């Protein structure tokens, strides 16, 4: 395992443990992201709101992943664009934590469909800096805050 991969695992694990210590139902505070990372979230929101599947796919690394619940991973921009073709609508993203080490990083956040309302779900984005220096999504995984139905 490369040193950078190990560093990312340790960073994500440490942040996840800290976030997991909060009591159920507590809304985590938002944090400010550096502009180059904030752009990833604002571009994602804009493309999602516009139901722009090709715009969403361009935010991903060429070999990036979407990791949807209840489905196998979706890999590559063309497959991501096809997957997102039927998705979109109101979306508001906020950051809870982030880290960057060289050309890799992550954002952990929450999302809702109504501005100012409590989060209805959470996400992790793993990021990789592209050849042009722009941050691209390597993986996108999210899930609902609702408890599973029994």
C-alpha positions in Angstrom: 0.0 0.0 0.0 1.4 3.4 -0.9 2.1 5.9 1.8 -0.5 8.4 0.4 -3.2 5.7 0.4 -2.4 4.8 4.0 -2.5 8.5 5.0 -5.9 8.9 3.4 -7.3 5.8 5.2 -6.0 7.1 8.6 -7.4 10.6 7.9 -10.8 9.4 6.9 -10.9 6.9 9.8 -10.0 9.6 12.3 -12.6 12.1 11.0 -15.3 9.4 10.9 -14.6 8.3 14.5 -14.9 12.0 15.6 -18.1 12.5 13.7 -19.6 9.2 15.0 -19.2 10.4 18.6 -22.1 12.9 18.3 -25.5 11.9 19.7 -28.2 10.8 17.3 -30.1 13.7 15.7 -27.5 16.4 16.3 -26.8 18.5 13.2 -23.1 18.8 12.8 -21.6 22.3 12.3 -20.6 23.3 8.8 -17.1 24.2 8.0 -15.6 26.5 5.3 -13.7 24.8 2.5 -10.7 26.3 0.6 -12.1 27.8 -2.6 -10.7 25.0 -4.9 -12.6 22.4 -2.8 -15.7 24.6 -2.4 -15.9 24.7 -6.2 -16.4 20.9 -6.3 -19.5 21.3 -4.1 -20.9 24.3 -5.8 -20.4 22.8 -9.3 -22.0 19.5 -8.1 -25.1 21.4 -6.7 -25.5 23.4 -10.0 -25.2 20.4 -12.3 -27.6 18.4 -10.0 -30.2 21.2 -9.9 -30.0 21.5 -13.7 -30.3 17.7 -14.1 -27.1 18.0 -16.2 -25.7 14.5 -16.3 -22.8 15.4 -18.5 -21.9 18.3 -16.3 -21.9 16.0 -13.2 -19.8 13.4 -15.0 -17.2 16.0 -15.9 -16.7 16.7 -12.2 -15.3 13.1 -11.8 -11.9 11.7 -12.7 -12.0 9.7 -15.9 -11.8 6.5 -13.9 -14.0 7.8 -11.0 -16.8 5.9 -9.2 -20.3 6.5 -8.0 -21.1 4.2 -5.1 -24.9 4.1 -4.9 -26.7 2.2 -2.1 -28.1 -1.2 -3.1 -26.2 -1.2 -6.5 -22.8 -2.2 -7.7 -20.2 0.6 -8.2 -20.5 2.7 -11.3 -17.1 3.4 -12.9 -16.0 5.9 -15.5 -17.4 9.2 -16.8 -19.5 7.6 -19.5 -21.2 5.2 -17.1 -21.6 8.0 -14.5 -23.2 10.2 -17.1 -25.6 7.4 -18.0 -26.4 6.7 -14.4 -27.1 10.4 -13.6 -29.4 10.8 -16.6 -32.5 10.3 -14.5 -31.2 12.2 -11.4 -31.4 15.8 -10.2 -33.4 18.5 -8.5 -33.0 20.8 -5.6 -29.8 20.1 -3.7 -27.8 21.9 -1.0 -24.5 20.5 0.1 -22.4 21.5 3.1 -19.0 20.4 4.4 -18.4 18.8 7.8 -14.8 17.9 7.4 -12.0 17.7 4.8 -8.4 16.9 4.3 -5.8 17.2 1.6 -2.5 15.5 1.3 -0.6 16.3 -2.0 -2.8 15.3 -4.9 -5.5 13.4 -2.9 -8.2 14.6 -0.5 -11.7 14.1 0.8 -14.8 16.0 1.8 -17.3 14.7 4.3 -20.6 16.5 4.2 -24.4 16.6 4.6 -27.1 17.4 2.1 -30.7 18.4 1.9 -33.2 19.4 -0.8 -34.4 22.6 1.0 -32.0 25.4 1.9 -31.7 25.9 5.6 -33.4 22.6 6.5 -31.7 19.8 8.4 -29.6 17.3 6.5 -31.5 14.4 5.0 -28.3 12.5 4.2 -24.6 12.6 4.2 -21.8 12.0 1.7 -18.1 11.4 1.3 -16.2 12.6 -1.8 -12.7 11.3 -2.3 -10.8 13.6 -4.6 -7.8 13.6 -6.8 -6.1 16.6 -8.4 -6.3 16.4 -12.2 -3.4 17.2 -14.6 -4.6 20.7 -14.8 -4.5 21.2 -11.0 -8.3 21.1 -10.7 -9.8 18.8 -8.0 -11.9 15.9 -9.5 -14.1 13.4 -7.7 -12.6 9.9 -7.5 -15.5 8.5 -5.6 -18.9 9.7 -4.5 -20.8 7.8 -1.8 -23.9 9.0 0.0 -26.8 7.7 2.1 -29.9 8.8 3.8 -30.1 9.9 7.5 -33.4 7.9 7.7 -33.2 4.7 9.7 -33.7 1.6 7.6 -37.2 0.2 7.6 -37.6 -3.2 9.3 
